[in-house]
């Protein structure tokens, strides 16, 4: 910019600042450009203008919205309270907390003693000690005024002392009346009568429908009772592995999304009327928010026998049944209209074996009742008392025939099979093994590993305390073990040996040496 001066009308000198010509030119260019842009935009809009459609006269709908009352609907009473409140208050005195104290034998956790040569000769490194293990947090249901309490078998198994805490916080010692591991039901009793309002009311679990309200109640940890709400999401669930283990043999679970928390096991599953329709048993660790309960009707069948004799006796045929799958139908040439269960294995010396039943046959009816699923077969046979004669329709080589069997006592067969003495005689050194490719191998997570897997170790056997379930035996006495045939050959060669037998096992991915002394 440049400075200058001029004279006004009164001939007074005034100083001014003059703008340069370049600044003026820039201003003119900007103004001209803006004007051009505006003109182009206006022209585009005028060129693309379309006729705006005229509004259509739509018929008016006479719609009136009425906001709901804050306390209306079937889920509240006249005072605005949810029925869950009434159910919870009614059921609270029924539910008890159960604490079971067990005494276990264990090895002390002390460092390895280099002067202790016991393990090299098949002996434990240190002497066992007995220590108490208290399992708390289970629940139970009072079923009558005499103090009988229904709960889960797994809560009180092998318990030396059981303590029951009632809703009024009073504590009572309880004794075991009877247990049934095959349904996970147990009956215990306190020697203290209870009032009528402390006795549970039971509903008909056969009439429940999917989608009905389900209320799970428990008294965990002896602190207070809990209530969770959901619906019945499924019925008749079976073949479940609960807690990473094979579940009870007789499964007909009610599935619910009402949370069954730890400690609520043994407590009641309630319907909206406050009736017990199931016994909370397990949660599914792989499916969040899914729990299972034993139907009340099944539980009562068991309780009747437990209360009468402390034991449950079921009919027993002695077969391993499987579903009649499409591929089995195709292989055997069985028509699609024939329903039944496939006889996979017939156990030696059982009623099925004595009655002439063979593996590969199909049972289609029992006493005129059609059989469609393995679960139906197991429950129907179990409902017959031992010693009952039952007629069955069996498909043999494409022809139906009638067969008759005298059922045995399942309890006797199981006790005989699980007797430590019997099993020690049956299994070499007390070690029960199976192929790593078998269902047991898959369950124990060793499929694909060469060797044989330890399924169980018999109590009081030479291998107790040395072998563990899940160990994979890979070598015995210099004989490499890759299959059951190799194991049988090693047993045949070494079964008369009196000195310690060297075993090599794969335990958690590490090769471990375990010497076992026979006898």
Number of C-alpha atoms within 10 A of each C-alpha: 8 8 9 9 11 10 10 9 6 6 8 8 11 10 10 11 10 11 11 10 9 8 10 10 10 11 10 10 10 11 10 11 11 10 10 12 11 10 11 11 11 11 12 10 10 10 9 8 9 8 6 6 6 6 6 6 6 6 6 6 6 5 6 6 5 6 6 8 7 7 14 11 10 8 11 14 13 8 7 12 12 14 16 20 11 14 18 20 12 16 23 22 21 26 30 30 29 30 24 21 19 17 14 12 11 13 14 13 7 7 6 9 9 6 6 12 12 12 16 17 16 21 20 17 18 16 10 13 10 11 13 11 12 14 17 18 21 27 33 33 28 26 18 18 16 15 20 24 28 26 28 26 21 18 26 24 16 14 18 13 16 23 17 25 20 22 18 9 13 8 15 15 15 21 18 20 18 21 24 21 16 13 20 24 26 27 26 23 21 20 12 12 13 18 11 11 13 23 21 23 17 18 19 13 19 12 7 18 13 14 12 14 20 27 28 30 32 32 28 26 18 20 11 13 21 17 21 17 18 16 18 21 19 16 19 12 15 15 14 17 12 16 12 12 10 11 18 18 15 18 22 22 24 27 23 29 22 23 22 29 19 15 25 30 28 36 32 32 32 25 24 15 14 22 21 25 27 28 32 33 29 24 24 16 12 10 8 10 15 17 23 30 27 29 25 22 16 20 19 14 12 23 23 14 15 21 15 11 12 17 17 21 20 21 22 26 25 21 20 13 21 16 17 20 11 12 9 13 14 11 8 13 11 17 11 9 6 12 18 24 23 25 20 16 17 21 16 11 10 17 21 21 18 15 15 11 23 17 16 17 20 28 27 22 20 19 11 10 11 16 19 17 17 17 21 14 19 17 16 15 19 19 13 18 16 19 14 14 14 14 14 19 21 24 20 15 12 13 7 14 11 12 15 17 19 18 24 23 20 20 16 13 13 10 11 13 13 13 13 17 15 14 20 21 12 13 14 19 22 24 24 18 24 20 25 28 19 14 12 18 22 13 17 18 14 22 18 11 17 18 27 31 32 23 20 17 24 21 16 13 20 21 24 18 18 15 22 17 15 23 24 30 27 24 21 21 15 12 15 16 22 18 18 16 12 18 22 13 13 18 16 11 11 16 13 9 12 10 14 17 19 18 18 21 26 21 16 11 10 8 14 14 16 21 22 23 19 19 11
